[in-house]
């Protein structure tokens, strides 16, 4: 793509593609080293794994893509990449030959099983077989195909096309779950902040705390999820998309420039504190890879294959797809506003995704769905308050954006709240214990490990601004807790025994204690803090 950009007269785009390619090369080196080490310590299993993947063929990650119109869009896309020389069967063969040489597969010794030796022979002979595709591609006839991505203009595709890297997915290998392990937590930075103002740092991460017998409960609930959760997905064709709220570059340079100028004029009266909060909300939304990864650690409901037909997994993917729009929209709006240092914002995002998330869910879906219920309501409240301040600051479009995102969060909150209600119905003791467990830990905000490369206390400062600006406060925390106590009818919950009854008393008695934090927060004197996100300007935190 860099080569074609140079030929097409765009050196900046060529530089972009080349820079991305350099990253991919470094990542390739990491994974290549891992395989080399595996071949060293376990040559039989690793050789069989390589052959297994070659027999299935390497499936490109976007092979299930769909634009809502063309069922064969990936086939057509693949044909164009072949015609343009971007990725061809020749490239596929050369990559295979590279790894055969790099991993010295032909010289590999110490294979002690017949299956591993057959695998070695199969892989090392494979490049010659694939070379036959190159000749076949040269005789394929082309025909014009419309692409929705380019306003339904026609481009040239092949009438038939298939290279070894583009096939349907194969059945997944089995997965082994190891339970009740505890590992030492290591963090990128000392930052730890919570939805409520105080917490104690976690020293260890508990994993797989849900007893194995509870897996059957979640398995038995799959029909219920299909009937009561999946209908709450919003069809893609009825969902809003970020471009609907942004200046549209397809309208021509003059119109686009005019719309960008209008956007920049609207944000002039919004405070620096507001933009700190908007950046924080955007970063929370944009760290989506972390959240989907987290959900897929939950025992009994995870997506075992990446496209599992399990109703729990279908919901998680749909939720992720809907959430993905939030960060895209806010990040683009911030970029166009000119009010924030996007280099520092983007560094913060990379630091944050790299740091991950440590909110103590223990691979336990009981804890996970309690957390998600609370977090979605908190996020809804935060975006709603940002909309209110945007109205006051003179930007009705930004208010509409924040309000629209809040509406999504509200619908998602309803899903997770409904799931916890069902768990309280089918397993009240375990669910009540999970609610108390999360309340004792306190609900940690998902971006609590945020770091910008400069301020190790940036989340603490961000949280203080949120409290002072009324975006998200200890009062909101208490109100959310009271809401769920009422919604889940925890005070009236019957049939609890022993520890679960004590958990019920603890949770129902918690709101008055949290309310005391409001008075404490009001007594804290503001201080001036620099934020890299706004060009190191000082704001009151």
Order of alpha helices (4+ residues) and beta strands (2+ residues): alpha-alpha-alpha-alpha-alpha-alpha-beta-beta-beta-beta-alpha-alpha-alpha-alpha-alpha-alpha-alpha-alpha-alpha-alpha-alpha-alpha-alpha-alpha-beta-beta
